[in-house]
Amino acid sequence: MKTIQILKTAGSIACVAFALNATAQTGTSAPPASSETLGQHFDDGTVTTKVKTELLGAKNVKSTHIHVKTRQGIVWLTGSVPTAEEKVSAQDVTQNVEGVKGVRNHLKVTAE
């Protein structure tokens, strides 16, 4: 029985030492500027979904070939549209979605 108690105590001490070491390592340096919190990740997912929904509902944009990706509120539009007007319309629709901080429009105009 004494052996089990000693092992439990040693395990507890090891866990505390590990936790203190991990805290000391993360507390001394700032996270990288490009790090993303879990909340930001979910917010970006929500923005992406809203943008896709708005693009699908837009009468002046054929969004079947538009890909949407969001990172820290900046939305990237990639893929293709049939006209330059649709490229501009897709950007306008995206810019007006709540939560969008900026748009990077990399859509290519390709006649279908």
Secondary structure as GFF3:
##gff-version 3
##sequence-region A 1 112
A	DSSP	alpha_helix	2	27	.	.	.	ID=ss1
A	DSSP	alpha_helix	38	57	.	.	.	ID=ss2
A	DSSP	three_ten_helix	63	65	.	.	.	ID=ss3
A	DSSP	beta_strand	66	71	.	.	.	ID=ss4
A	DSSP	beta_strand	74	81	.	.	.	ID=ss5
A	DSSP	alpha_helix	84	95	.	.	.	ID=ss6
A	DSSP	beta_strand	102	109	.	.	.	ID=ss7
###
